[in-house]
Amino acid sequence: MSALGRAELEALIAEATVDAYGEDEELTGLFTMIEEHLAVPFGTTVLGVEVAVHSVDLSEDGRIVALCSRGATRQKIGILELPMPTPAPVGAEWVEAYRQWAG
């Protein structure tokens, strides 16, 4: 659950999408803010396994994904499905804004 309220998340969304025309450009704006502000790398646990999150990307199917690794294994995980560690990394509020936008 986000520490930010709905109004604060809406303000972040407005900041990311101010010049956007349509959903695709809004998604790109949110992706840009996550890419610029989310402090990577960071560790988290996915299905009981520790992974490292190295970066974020836009997938071909229009989702923001986290590029994760464990040893030599690499996998893209939808950022909305990725559990954030406690404490959350700097910039995690942009992921919460994306979650609010994706609704």
MDTraj code that builds the backbone (N, CA, C; nanometers):
import mdtraj as md
import numpy as np

residues = "MET SER ALA LEU GLY ARG ALA GLU LEU GLU ALA LEU ILE ALA GLU ALA THR VAL ASP ALA TYR GLY GLU ASP GLU GLU LEU THR GLY LEU PHE THR MET ILE GLU GLU HIS LEU ALA VAL PRO PHE GLY THR THR VAL LEU GLY VAL GLU VAL ALA VAL HIS SER VAL ASP LEU SER GLU ASP GLY ARG ILE VAL ALA LEU CYS SER ARG GLY ALA THR ARG GLN LYS ILE GLY ILE LEU GLU LEU PRO MET PRO THR PRO ALA PRO VAL GLY ALA GLU TRP VAL GLU ALA TYR ARG GLN TRP ALA GLY".split()
xyz = np.array([
    [0.0849, -0.1184, 0.0000],
    [0.0000, 0.0000, 0.0000],
    [0.0888, 0.1237, 0.0000],
    [0.0467, 0.2209, -0.0749],
    [0.1252, 0.3427, -0.0901],
    [0.1119, 0.4327, 0.0319],
    [0.2221, 0.5001, 0.0660],
    [0.2191, 0.5989, 0.1740],
    [0.1603, 0.7299, 0.1241],
    [0.1507, 0.7443, -0.0080],
    [0.0950, 0.8655, -0.0669],
    [-0.0560, 0.8524, -0.0801],
    [-0.1237, 0.9641, -0.0633],
    [-0.2676, 0.9654, -0.0806],
    [-0.3055, 0.9770, -0.2277],
    [-0.4323, 0.9611, -0.2540],
    [-0.4837, 0.9664, -0.3912],
    [-0.4484, 1.0992, -0.4593],
    [-0.4642, 1.2103, -0.3885],
    [-0.4353, 1.3416, -0.4477],
    [-0.2878, 1.3548, -0.4846],
    [-0.1998, 1.3019, -0.3994],
    [-0.0556, 1.3080, -0.4286],
    [-0.0210, 1.2214, -0.5495],
    [-0.0823, 1.1029, -0.5580],
    [-0.0589, 1.0167, -0.6731],
    [-0.1122, 1.0809, -0.8008],
    [-0.2290, 1.1422, -0.7924],
    [-0.2863, 1.2107, -0.9088],
    [-0.1962, 1.3256, -0.9536],
    [-0.1323, 1.3945, -0.8589],
    [-0.0398, 1.5026, -0.8936],
    [0.0828, 1.4475, -0.9675],
    [0.1332, 1.3327, -0.9240],
    [0.2453, 1.2697, -0.9939],
    [0.2037, 1.2293, -1.1354],
    [0.0862, 1.1710, -1.1483],
    [0.0361, 1.1309, -1.2803],
    [0.0242, 1.2530, -1.3705],
    [-0.0297, 1.3616, -1.3169],
    [-0.0443, 1.4848, -1.3959],
    [0.0927, 1.5360, -1.4400],
    [0.1909, 1.5289, -1.3521],
    [0.3258, 1.5734, -1.3869],
    [0.3848, 1.4893, -1.5000],
    [0.3632, 1.3584, -1.4936],
    [0.4199, 1.2670, -1.5932],
    [0.3487, 1.2754, -1.7275],
    [0.2230, 1.3156, -1.7263],
    [0.1420, 1.3095, -1.8487],
    [0.1004, 1.4470, -1.9004],
    [0.1620, 1.5528, -1.8512],
    [0.1193, 1.6886, -1.8823],
    [0.1142, 1.7160, -2.0327],
    [0.2075, 1.6652, -2.1094],
    [0.2112, 1.6910, -2.2532],
    [0.1644, 1.5718, -2.3360],
    [0.1026, 1.4748, -2.2729],
    [0.0635, 1.3518, -2.3416],
    [-0.0699, 1.3669, -2.4134],
    [-0.0754, 1.3076, -2.5301],
    [-0.1995, 1.2998, -2.6075],
    [-0.2319, 1.1526, -2.6259],
    [-0.3219, 1.1031, -2.5446],
    [-0.3629, 0.9636, -2.5541],
    [-0.2899, 0.8744, -2.4557],
    [-0.3429, 0.7525, -2.4445],
    [-0.2927, 0.6566, -2.3463],
    [-0.1483, 0.6141, -2.3716],
    [-0.1105, 0.5966, -2.4984],
    [0.0267, 0.5538, -2.5286],
    [0.1286, 0.6566, -2.4806],
    [0.1001, 0.7830, -2.5028],
    [0.1920, 0.8880, -2.4580],
    [0.1894, 0.9035, -2.3064],
    [0.0742, 0.8801, -2.2440],
    [0.0684, 0.8824, -2.0980],
    [0.1561, 0.7715, -2.0407],
    [0.1461, 0.6505, -2.0984],
    [0.2289, 0.5382, -2.0546],
    [0.3765, 0.5720, -2.0700],
    [0.4130, 0.6320, -2.1821],
    [0.5522, 0.6702, -2.2048],
    [0.5978, 0.7724, -2.1023],
    [0.5123, 0.8673, -2.0678],
    [0.5464, 0.9659, -1.9663],
    [0.5698, 0.9027, -1.8306],
    [0.4840, 0.8101, -1.7927],
    [0.5010, 0.7415, -1.6642],
    [0.6264, 0.6541, -1.6652],
    [0.6492, 0.5843, -1.7769],
    [0.7706, 0.5033, -1.7886],
    [0.8947, 0.5902, -1.7723],
    [0.8958, 0.7053, -1.8368],
    [1.0109, 0.7954, -1.8297],
    [1.0374, 0.8377, -1.6859],
    [0.9323, 0.8708, -1.6121],
    [0.9511, 0.9119, -1.4724],
    [1.0029, 0.7964, -1.3871],
    [0.9512, 0.6754, -1.4083],
    [1.0002, 0.5595, -1.3335],
    [1.1467, 0.5347, -1.3686],
    [1.1781, 0.5376, -1.4974],
    [1.3152, 0.5120, -1.5411],
    [1.4128, 0.6146, -1.4832],
    [1.3701, 0.7408, -1.4770],
    [1.4575, 0.8473, -1.4274],
    [1.4698, 0.8506, -1.2757],
    [1.3650, 0.8098, -1.2035],
    [1.3630, 0.8314, -1.0586],
    [1.3771, 0.7064, -0.9731],
    [1.3470, 0.5883, -1.0265],
    [1.3548, 0.4665, -0.9455],
    [1.5014, 0.4265, -0.9289],
    [1.5469, 0.4233, -0.8048],
    [1.6866, 0.3908, -0.7746],
    [1.7097, 0.2409, -0.7939],
    [1.7881, 0.2074, -0.8938],
    [1.8252, 0.0692, -0.9206],
    [1.9769, 0.0584, -0.9173],
    [2.0333, -0.0531, -0.8844],
    [1.9652, -0.1778, -0.8552],
    [1.9127, -0.1824, -0.7120],
    [1.8142, -0.2680, -0.6921],
    [1.7659, -0.2978, -0.5575],
    [1.7223, -0.4438, -0.5540],
    [1.7178, -0.4984, -0.4353],
    [1.6781, -0.6372, -0.4176],
    [1.5348, -0.6471, -0.3712],
    [1.4701, -0.7558, -0.4094],
    [1.3358, -0.7863, -0.3617],
    [1.3167, -0.9371, -0.3683],
    [1.2038, -0.9838, -0.3200],
    [1.1740, -1.1266, -0.3188],
    [1.0553, -1.1538, -0.4090],
    [1.0725, -1.2468, -0.5020],
    [0.9666, -1.2882, -0.5941],
    [0.9439, -1.4376, -0.5742],
    [0.8244, -1.4748, -0.5316],
    [0.7900, -1.6140, -0.5063],
    [0.8914, -1.6829, -0.4152],
    [0.9345, -1.6103, -0.3136],
    [1.0263, -1.6649, -0.2147],
    [1.1718, -1.6671, -0.2559],
    [1.2029, -1.6093, -0.3703],
    [1.3396, -1.6094, -0.4217],
    [1.3909, -1.4662, -0.4277],
    [1.5119, -1.4439, -0.3733],
    [1.5731, -1.3116, -0.3802],
    [1.6179, -1.2833, -0.5232],
    [1.5808, -1.1665, -0.5747],
    [1.6226, -1.1229, -0.7076],
    [1.6765, -0.9807, -0.6988],
    [1.7524, -0.9426, -0.8000],
    [1.8015, -0.8058, -0.8120],
    [1.7284, -0.7407, -0.9288],
    [1.6780, -0.6198, -0.9064],
    [1.6138, -0.5424, -1.0119],
    [1.7183, -0.4455, -1.0645],
    [1.7479, -0.4562, -1.1945],
    [1.8561, -0.3776, -1.2538],
    [1.8082, -0.2559, -1.3316],
    [1.6902, -0.2638, -1.3912],
    [1.6392, -0.1528, -1.4716],
    [1.4919, -0.1779, -1.5027],
    [1.4322, -0.0823, -1.5716],
    [1.2948, -0.0967, -1.6178],
    [1.2923, -0.0775, -1.7685],
    [1.1861, -0.1301, -1.8316],
    [1.1732, -0.1215, -1.9763],
    [1.0255, -0.1208, -2.0118],
    [0.9973, -0.0798, -2.1340],
    [0.8613, -0.0900, -2.1876],
    [0.8551, -0.2166, -2.2705],
    [0.7596, -0.3033, -2.2397],
    [0.7466, -0.4273, -2.3159],
    [0.6663, -0.4013, -2.4429],
    [0.6750, -0.4955, -2.5350],
    [0.6018, -0.4814, -2.6617],
    [0.4510, -0.4842, -2.6413],
    [0.4057, -0.5451, -2.5316],
    [0.2619, -0.5511, -2.5057],
    [0.2110, -0.4321, -2.4242],
    [0.2960, -0.3281, -2.4088],
    [0.2509, -0.2051, -2.3472],
    [0.2514, -0.2038, -2.1956],
    [0.3407, -0.2795, -2.1344],
    [0.3543, -0.2791, -1.9885],
    [0.4919, -0.2291, -1.9515],
    [0.5011, -0.1725, -1.8328],
    [0.6321, -0.1385, -1.7785],
    [0.6790, -0.2610, -1.7021],
    [0.7996, -0.3067, -1.7348],
    [0.8533, -0.4274, -1.6737],
    [0.9853, -0.3972, -1.6045],
    [1.0134, -0.4755, -1.5012],
    [1.1409, -0.4687, -1.4303],
    [1.2301, -0.5791, -1.4846],
    [1.3546, -0.5466, -1.5125],
    [1.4514, -0.6460, -1.5579],
    [1.5219, -0.7002, -1.4347],
    [1.4936, -0.8263, -1.4024],
    [1.5395, -0.8892, -1.2783],
    [1.6391, -1.0000, -1.3092],
    [1.7239, -1.0283, -1.2100],
    [1.8176, -1.1392, -1.2253],
    [1.8393, -1.2093, -1.0927],
    [1.8789, -1.3341, -1.1058],
    [1.9270, -1.4144, -0.9929],
    [2.0352, -1.5027, -1.0499],
    [2.1583, -1.4739, -1.0143],
    [2.2699, -1.5453, -1.0763],
    [2.2706, -1.5156, -1.2257],
    [2.2767, -1.6205, -1.3060],
    [2.2792, -1.6043, -1.4522],
    [2.1397, -1.5964, -1.5128],
    [2.0368, -1.6183, -1.4322],
    [1.8992, -1.6175, -1.4826],
    [1.8455, -1.4754, -1.4879],
    [1.7867, -1.4393, -1.6012],
    [1.7273, -1.3068, -1.6219],
    [1.5807, -1.3239, -1.6560],
    [1.4981, -1.2313, -1.6053],
    [1.3551, -1.2371, -1.6357],
    [1.2950, -1.0982, -1.6249],
    [1.1999, -1.0700, -1.7140],
    [1.1238, -0.9457, -1.7057],
    [0.9967, -0.9755, -1.6276],
    [0.9678, -0.8901, -1.5301],
    [0.8485, -0.9052, -1.4469],
    [0.7733, -0.7734, -1.4517],
    [0.6432, -0.7810, -1.4763],
    [0.5620, -0.6603, -1.4765],
    [0.5826, -0.5844, -1.3469],
    [0.6095, -0.4552, -1.3579],
    [0.6423, -0.3777, -1.2384],
    [0.5254, -0.3714, -1.1413],
    [0.4031, -0.3885, -1.1910],
    [0.2873, -0.3893, -1.1013],
    [0.2776, -0.5211, -1.0246],
    [0.3423, -0.6259, -1.0734],
    [0.3437, -0.7551, -1.0039],
    [0.4662, -0.7707, -0.9148],
    [0.5599, -0.6777, -0.9251],
    [0.6851, -0.6872, -0.8505],
    [0.6652, -0.6363, -0.7081],
    [0.6900, -0.7202, -0.6076],
    [0.6804, -0.6715, -0.4697],
    [0.7951, -0.5738, -0.4402],
    [0.7613, -0.4604, -0.3838],
    [0.8635, -0.3639, -0.3449],
    [0.9187, -0.4031, -0.2082],
    [1.0482, -0.3901, -0.1896],
    [1.1067, -0.4217, -0.0592],
    [1.0699, -0.3150, 0.0427],
    [1.0937, -0.3473, 0.1691],
    [1.0764, -0.2506, 0.2767],
    [1.2129, -0.2251, 0.3379],
    [1.2606, -0.1042, 0.3365],
    [1.1968, 0.0141, 0.2803],
    [1.2049, 0.0120, 0.1276],
    [1.1092, 0.0789, 0.0654],
    [1.1050, 0.0857, -0.0807],
    [1.2202, 0.1721, -0.1317],
    [1.2686, 0.1432, -0.2516],
    [1.3771, 0.2249, -0.3067],
    [1.3292, 0.3666, -0.3378],
    [1.4226, 0.4583, -0.3425],
    [1.3922, 0.5955, -0.3821],
    [1.3233, 0.5910, -0.5185],
    [1.2187, 0.6681, -0.5337],
    [1.1466, 0.6752, -0.6609],
    [1.0318, 0.5772, -0.6737],
    [1.0101, 0.4938, -0.5722],
    [0.9021, 0.3950, -0.5792],
    [0.7644, 0.4609, -0.5886],
    [0.7549, 0.5886, -0.5509],
    [0.6261, 0.6585, -0.5622],
    [0.5797, 0.6662, -0.7076],
    [0.6739, 0.6632, -0.8015],
    [0.6362, 0.6656, -0.9433],
    [0.5730, 0.5334, -0.9850],
    [0.6159, 0.4234, -0.9252],
    [0.5520, 0.2937, -0.9505],
    [0.4097, 0.2981, -0.8972],
    [0.3908, 0.3568, -0.7794],
    [0.2565, 0.3686, -0.7222],
    [0.1680, 0.4586, -0.8083],
    [0.2255, 0.5644, -0.8647],
    [0.1486, 0.6511, -0.9553],
    [0.1075, 0.5724, -1.0795],
    [0.1976, 0.4919, -1.1328],
    [0.1651, 0.4067, -1.2474],
    [0.0536, 0.3086, -1.2115],
    [0.0622, 0.2503, -1.0915],
    [-0.0412, 0.1571, -1.0443],
    [-0.1774, 0.2285, -1.0397],
    [-0.1789, 0.3500, -0.9875],
    [-0.3020, 0.4286, -0.9806],
    [-0.3551, 0.4570, -1.1217],
    [-0.2672, 0.4965, -1.2118],
    [-0.3054, 0.5273, -1.3507],
    [-0.3604, 0.4038, -1.4209],
    [-0.2935, 0.2881, -1.4001],
    [-0.3343, 0.1639, -1.4667],
    [-0.4661, 0.1112, -1.4112],
    [-0.4966, 0.1523, -1.2868],
    [-0.6171, 0.1254, -1.2142],
    [-0.6823, -0.0016, -1.2297],
])
top = md.Topology()
chain = top.add_chain()
for i, resn in enumerate(residues, 1):
    res = top.add_residue(resn, chain, resSeq=i)
    for name in ("N", "CA", "C"):
        top.add_atom(name, md.element.get_by_symbol(name[0]), res)
traj = md.Trajectory(xyz[None], top)
